[in-house]
């Protein structure tokens, strides 16, 4: 007998609907006791599309007194149902979602959202409280907290994506950001000041606060670096509060009857969506929720993997962040950090910063921590330090796009990504090497670019950035093979792609160049390529650069 399987909740964050309309849910209710026993006022940060909103809505449904009669229907299939906590269904839930704020009219939109949520709260719980919805929302919050205090109401306050519109505001206009966040009468700052006031009385109205977001920078600016909100982002016990573990992935594979494709699914998800870690002592890494659900959604509908393994919704308009990479119209050390990540290098630092101002983002350590919070890198422990590294192929491609946006700031820059990918497709089909000539010609013809792209590491990083801007290959740098390390490895992302490539890149400073030295470098490259025996599917290519000019591009048969 065919049993209907639950649907994949890709893009769905309505927890009650997921539980009552037969959608697949990866049970995170086991974390409720841990959260409940911890600090009363917390911030929990994760990169975009990691499942924060769904988890927040799960907590809202669990603690909301409004859903008391629906508790069994909503939670009967979850772990918390067996052993509920003392605070189940015991709060009035006041929730804000700052992703709904429109930055084109940011202050009005923010005021309106706060007032709408206050109105919804009053109507939902049928409170005998009258407020003016055209009035200052901070005054209305104060009235609400005073009413709740007088009537012994216990409020659990949730804010989803607290930094969403604030970050957009920052990258579009620092002046607008200051007006909204850091100026004397900034309403965003007043909002958080009022929240603190709502927690400070004896038997105060706000008993608990749970805030989600991506980075800590806005909280630092609205609280001047000190507040009563604990950051639980890197707590070991909450490492996989959101995201998908290896065991959870295997359970999905088994549930959907995909055991015959288990090896393929795990291999793909490991390469494209895995390797996130949010505590240095955790051994097992986790997958991005959205990426995995995107993959499963496509796989179950078509019976095969998606052609483009990068979910379009994971992409963010990072082009506006390019100001972080430029100092006096020149690429700075932050740009080198991204190049190092793309090359596969591990970047050491003493520790991540969980508190820094938006106006200090160009500081190198702050920038690294910010990139970690965005999900561009993950961590691993290295004795007394941390290593940061790029987690997977999806992030490599997002990094490549980010770097491309930075290069576009040069006046005479002329890289056309569509043309580049056409050349890459020709190589994949017929072993054509024109893609390498095209990339080299961009370096040679752009004078302002040449001032920066000079030296072996930068030439290699430039190639890696642009080879990553495709959905044909998985790109690796210094991939270990037969006791050697392949400079640049182009591995076909699908079985039907005929050819991949193994590239050995050599560099000679212009002042040191001779024909004899060039021939010696070619000989060295050929010798290295010979040891990489990966079959006829992989084209072996020697590239030699004299400064910023490519002087050799040849295939080794």
N, C-alpha and C positions, 0 to 999 in steps of 0.2 A: 504494500500500500504506500502510495506517495504521500508524504507528510510535508505540508507547506513550510518552507523555511522562513525564518524571520528576515525582514528586509534590512539592507545595509543603510544605516542612518547617516549617510554622507551629507554634510552640511546642515544636519538637524541638531538643534540644541535644546529642544523642548523635552525635558526629562519625563514629564508626566505622559506626554504623547508617545514617546518611545516605549514606555512601560505598558501602556494600555492599548497600543495599536500594533503590537507584534513587530517591533523593530529590534535588531540585535543590540544588546547593551553589554559593554565590557564593565563588569561590576567593580566600582570604586567605593562602594559603601563601607568596605572594611576599614577605610581611613577615617570614618566619622568619629570613632572613640578617640583616636589620636589627636584629631583637631580639637575635639571637645575638651580633652584633658590639658590642652596646651594654653597658650596665652589667649586672653579674651579678645584682643584687637590685633588682627594680623594682616599682612600683605603677602600674597603668593604670586610670584612672577614666573612666566614661561614665555617662550617665543610664540609667534602667531600660529594659529591653526593647530594648537596642541590639545584642545579639548577643555580649555579653562571654563568657557561659558556653560557647557553641558554639566561639568562638575559643580559649578556654582549653582545652577538650577536644581541639581540633585540635592544639594544642601538646603536650598530654599524650600523644596517640597518636603524634606524630612523634618525641618524645624517649624514649619508653618502650621499654626493652630487652625488655619482655614482649611487645611487638607486632612484634618484629624479623621473624619469619617471615610476618607478615601485612602487611608494609609495602607490597608491590606491590599487593595487593588494595585497601588503604585509600587509597593515594596515587597510583595509576596515572593518574588523570585530572586531577591537579593540576600547577600550575606547578613546584612544588618537586621533583617526581619527576624532571624533566629534569636538574636541577642540585642534588642534595642537599648539605647542609652537613656538615662533619666530625663534628658531634656527633649526627647522626641515630641514634636507637635506642641511646643510650649512657648512659642514666640509669635509676635506680630512682625511680619517681614516687610522691611522698607528697602526697596531695591532701586538702584540707579544703573543705567547702562550708558556710559559716556561715548560709546561708538556711535550713538545716535545724534551727537552734536554736530551741527553744520558749521564748518569753519568760515564759510563765506559771510555769516552773520553770527559769529561765535558767541558774543556775550548775550545777545537776545536769545539765541538757541539754547544756551546753557541755562539761563534763567527760566525759560519756558519748560525745559525738561525737568528741572527740579520741582517746579510748581505742579506739573502734570503728575509726577510721581507722588507728590504729597496728596493731591486730589484723589488719585487712584487708591492710595493707602486709606484715606478717610472713608471713601465710599465702600471699599472692600470690607472693612471691619465695622462699618456703620457707626462711626464715632460721632458724638455730638459736639463737633468742633467746627467753627466757621472761620474760614480764612479768605483773604482776598487774593484771587489767583492772578491779578494784575499787579500785585504788590511785590516788594522785594522778597525773593525766595528765602533769603537768610532770615528775615523776620518771620516768615511762615514756618521755617524749620524750628526756630526758637519757640513759637507758639505750640507747635506739635510736641516738642520735647517737654515743655512745661505741662501741657495737658496730659501727656503720658505719665509724667512723674506724679501728678496729682491723682491720677486714676489707676496707679500701680500697673501700668502696661509695661511689659518687657519686650523691648525691640531688639531684633537681630538685623543689623544694617549691612547690606551687600552693595558693593560697587563693582560692576564688571567693566573691564577695559578702561580703568581710571585714567590712563595716559594716552588713550587713542587720539582724541582730537587735539590734545595738548602737544603731542609730538608733531602732528601735521601742522599745527600752528607755528611751532618752532622752526620747522624747515621752510615754511612759506614766508614768515616775517618775524624776526626777533623782536621788533617793536610791539607787534600784536601779542606775542608771547609775554613780554614784560607787562603789558597792560592787563592781561588776563591773570597772570600768575604771581608776579613778584612786586608790582607797584604797591603803593601804600593802601589803596582802596580796591585792590584786585579781588574780584568776586570769587574766583576759584580758591584763592587763599582764604577768604572769609568763610567759604563753605567748609573747609577742613578745620578751621578754627572753631566753627560752630559744632562740628562733630566732636571735637575734643571736649567742648563745654558740655555736650550731651552725655558724656561719660564720667564727669567729674563730681557730681553730687553724691551724697549718701543715697543709696537705693536709686541710682540714676536711671534715666529712661533707656539709654542704649546699654544693653548688657554685653553684646558681642558685635564685632565688626569683622567682615571678611572682604578683602579688596584684591581683585586680580588686575594684572596688567603685564606689560612686557619689560619695561625698564624702570629703575628706581629714580630717575632724574627729576621727574615732576614732584614727587613726594619730598625730595630734598629741598627743592625750591620753595614749596609752600610751607614747610615747617622749619626752615633755616637750619636743617641738619639734625634736629632733635624733636622727637615726638613720643607719644605713648603707644605707637603701633609697631609691633614686632614683625620683622621680616623673616618668614619661615621658608623662603625660597630654596635655600640650600640644606634644609634639614634632611638628614639621612632617611628618617622614617617616612618622609613624604616624597622621596625621589620619583616614584611612579604614581603619584596621586593623579596625574594626567599622563597621557602617552600610553603606549602599548608595550608590554614586556614580551620577551621571547615565548614564555609559556602561554600568554594570552593570544599571541599570534598562532601558536600551534593549536590552541583550542578552537580558534576561528576556522582554521584549515580543516580540522576534524568535523566541526559542526556542519560545514557546507559540503562535506563529502569530497574534499579535494586532495585526499591522501595520495592519489596518483600523480599529483602535481606539487607535492609538498616540497621536494628538493628545489624545484624551480622557484616556487614562491618565496621560500626562505632566502635563497641566494639573491633574488632580485631585491627583496625588502631589505636585506642586510646591506647591499651595495648602494641602494638609493634612499633609504628612509631611516636607517638605524644609527647607532653610535652616540646617542645623546646621554649625557651623564650630568647630574645636578648636585652631586656630592662626591668629593674626592676619594672617599673610602668605599664607594660602591663598585663592585666588580662588574655586574651585569649592566649593559646599556639598554636603552629603550628606544622605541620607534616613535616617530611623529604620527599622531592619531589620524589627522586629516589625510596625510599622504597614503597611509595604509588603507583607509576606507575608500579613498579615490581609486586605488589599485584594485581592491576587491570588487568594488562597484562595477568597474569596467570588465574585470575578469569573469564575473558571474553572468553579466549580460551578453558578452560576446564569445565566451569560452576561450579567449586568448588575452595575453597581456596588452595593455594600451600601447599604441605606437609611440606616444610621447609619455614617458614615465614621470614627468614633472607636472604636478597638478597646477593648472593655471592660477588657481586661487591662492596658492602659496606665495606666488610672486607679489611683491609689494613695489610701489613706485619709489625704489631706492635712488633713482636719479637725483632726486632733490637733496639727498644726503651728501652729494659730492663735495659740498663746502667743507666737510670734515677731512677731505683728502687734499685740499688746496691751501697753501699759504703764499700770499702775494702772487697768486696766479701760477704757482709752481707746485708740483706734486710733492707732498711732505712725507715724513716718516710713517704716518698712518697708512699711506699707500703702500709702502714697503711691507708693512705688516700683512696686508691683504695678499700681496704677491707671495710672501713667505707661506701663507696658508695654502694658496693655490698650488704652490710647488710641492706641498706635502710636508713642509717643515714643521717641526714642533717648536712653539714659542714659549719660552719659560717666563714665569713671573712669580713673585712671592705669594700673591693671593689676589682674588677678585675683590673689587671694590663694590660694595652694595649701597653706597651713598655718595653721590656726586651731583654737582649742579649742571644744568643744561648748558651753562656758559663756560664750562670747563671741559667740554667734550673733546676738544682738540689735544688736551693733555694725553700723552701716549698711553699711560696705564688706564685712565678713564675710558679712552677709546676702545682698548682691548676688552674691558669689562662690558662696555656698551655693545660691542659686537657679539660677545658671549650671550648677553641678554636677548639680542635679536635672533640668536640661533645660528649665526655664521660660524661659530666654533664650539667645540665641546672640550671637556677637561679630562685630564687623567693625572694621578698623583705621581710625583717624581721626588722622592725623599722629602726634603723640606719645602719643595716648591710645587707649582702646578705646571703642567704642559697644556697649552691650548693647541688644538688641531682641527682641521675641517672634518666634519662628521661623515659626509656621504656625497654621492654624485649629484644629488639635487642641489645641495648647498654649493658645490663647486660651480654649477651652472649659474646659480644666483650671484655668486661672487664674480664670475666672469662678466655677467651683465653689469654689475656694479662698477667694475673696473672699466668696462666699455663706456659707461656714462662719464666717468672721469676723463678718459682720453678725448671724448667728444668736445671738451672745453677748449682744446687747442684749435686755433683759428684755421689752420690748413689741414686739419685731419679729415681723411677721406675713406675710412673703412666702411664698406657696405656689407652688412652681415648676410644679406640674401645671396650676394655674389660669392662670398666666402663659403656658404653652405652648398652652393651649386658645385664649387670646386671640390669640396669634401665628398659630395655624392659621387662625383666622377672618380675619385680615388677609391671609394668603397665599391664601385662597380667594375672599374677597369684598371686599377692600380696607377691612375694618372697622378702625377706629382705637382700639378699646377697650383694646388692649394698652398704649397710651401713658397712658391714663387710669388703668389699674390700677397701673402703675409709679409714676405721680405720686401716686396716693392713698396708696401705701405710705410714700413720703417725707413726705407731709403728716400722716399719722395716727400716725407713730412719733416721739414727742418726742425720745427719746434719739438717734435716727438724725439728726434735723434739726440737732442740735448739731454734727454732723460733716459731713453732706452739705449744704453751703452754699457757693455760689460756682459759677461756670460750669463749671470743670474737674471738680469733684466731681459735679455734676448729670450731666454728660456721661458721666463714668466709671461712675456708677451705672447709667445706661441701658445702656452698653456691656456691663457685667458681666452684666446679666440678659438682654439680648438674645442674648448668647452661649450661654445655657443652653438650647439647642435644637438639633435636627438638621435644621431646615428651611432655615436661612440660613447663608451665609458672611458674617461681619460684618467690615466695614472702617471705620477711622476716618481722616478726612482723605484720602479717596481722590481722586487727581488725575483731573479730567475736564474737558475743554474749557477749559483754562487757569484752572480753579477747583479747589477742594477740597471734596468732599462731607463734611459734618460726620459723619454716620453713614450707612453704605451697607449695606443688607440685600439680598444677592445670593442668589437661590434656589440651593440646593445641587444640585437635580436639575431636569431639563427639564420634568417633569410638574407642578412647582409653579407655579401660575398667575401670582402677583404677588410682586414684591419692593418695596423702598421706598428712597426718597432723603429723608433727614431733615435739615432745617436747624434747629438749636437756638439760640435767643437767650436771653440772661440779663440781667435788670435787678435791681440791688440794691434791696432793699425801700425804703431811704431815698430812692432816686432815682426811684421809680416814679411815672409819671403816665400817663393814658390816651393823651395825645399821644405820649409816648415809646414806649408799647406799640405804637401804630399805626405808628410809624416803624420799629420793629424788625420788624413783620410785613411791611411794604413792602420792607425790605431783604432779608428772607428770601425773599420771593416773587421778587424780582429775581435773587437768586442761584440759585434753583431753576430758573428759566426757562432758564438757560444750560446746564443738564444735560439734554440731549436724548438719552435712552436708550430711548425708545420707550414704548408704552402699558403695557408689562408692569410698569413701575416707578411706584408711587404716590409723589407728591411731598407731603411733610408739613412743615408749619411748627409748631414747638413754641416757646412763649415762657414763661419762668419769671420770676416776681416773687419773688426770694429762693428759698425752697424750695417755693413754690406755683405750679403750672402755671395760667396764665391764658389761654393760647391753644393749641388743638390743632385744626388744620384742614387739609384736603386742598386742594392747588392743582391745579386742572384745566387 
